[in-house]
């Protein structure tokens, strides 16, 4: 079936801030696990329009943001310029085959949000292995992904993914019905040891705090609003936004078979200083 809409293209065009479960609060929880050393280079795999990447530019002197979509990367670069952190952000287009064009041990942290679960079964383990390879010993992989709840049958997962792919060009989660335990097993097989995991529904609703937010966060949200308004006011933009909202609402009941999970992992190899 040919998809009538493309959710990723839609998000890129309107500067959509996030696709992953629980959005900004889940991102804030992940970023709290970043290494304290601000000299530590950070990689984001699948940066989308760059909201997480620009936040990481507050904490690291070098952030490398990758995506398979040129349109997403352009939006991420535009967001970085808007937020005044473009000198710290390097945007790189990568292949869809799961390979990462970086040296072994190049990064102190790798951040991934709603990227692994939508990979084909043959690409997923390769990409996870590449994440482990480019991590420094003692580094951290910070992952937010949608997992199937335990007991979901292969047939049910296939039907839910078929409907989502036919509607918005994107599956809901892994083609095989991986629950959280399956994800941990896959990470372990790739050489990534679990430090902790938690359900995104258990993340506080406002991990960013109710006090004063940084200028980067404020500017990034302003960028999202500006891109959204520009998209809606363009010819046909309002109609496309409304159509996408209807389609996503139609798919929403099927998310009862899914749950978002945060995983904090580290390479299963000794630290040089250890």
C-alpha positions, 0 to 999 in steps of 0.5 A: 500500500502506498502511504497517503501522507509522510509523517517525517516529511510533514514534521520536517516541513513544519519544524515539528519538535519531537516524534518520540514518546512523552516529548520534551519531558522524556528528552529532559530525563535523557539529557540529565544522563549526559556526561558532566564533562562539557568537552565530551563530544556528543552524537545524535542519531536521527536528529530530526529538526534539531530540538534535542541537538540544540539543547545538547549544544548548551552542555557540550562544545561539540555536537554531531547531529545525523539524519538520513533526511536532507530536509530534516538536517536543513531544519536542524541547521536553521534551528541552531542558527536561530538559537545561536549555537550553530558553531557547536553543531555539525549536521551530517547526512548518513546512509540508511544501511545503519553504518555511522561514518565516524571513528571508533570511540569518537564520542562520549555519548550517543543520543537516540530518540524514536529512531531504532524502533522504525528500522528494518529488522536487518538494519536495527542490529547493525545500527546498534552495533555501530552506536557501541563502536563509536562510543568511548569506553566509559561513554553512554548511550541514551535511548528513548524508543517505543517498545511493544508491551509483553505478550503482543503477538507477531500478527497483531504487531504486523497489522498495527505496523501495516496500518501505520505505514499505509497511513503515514509512511512509518511503522509504529515500532519494530517489525518483530514485537520486541518488548523491553526485555527483548531490547535489553537482550539486543543491546547486550548482544551488541556490547551495550550494558544496561545501566537503567531503564524506565517507562516514559509514563513514569517520567515526571510531566515537567522534568525541565522545571517550572522556573526560568528556562535557558535562552536556547530552550526559549528560542528553540520553542519560538523557532518551532512556533514560527515554522508551524505558523509559516507552514499552516499559512502557506498554500494548503498548509492548514489542510495538510495539518488537519489531515495529518491530525485526523490520521494520527487520531485514527491510529492512536487507539493502537498505541495501547499495545505500545509503551515508551522506554528510556534506556541508559547504557554503556559499552561493556568494555573497561574504561582506560582510566579504570 
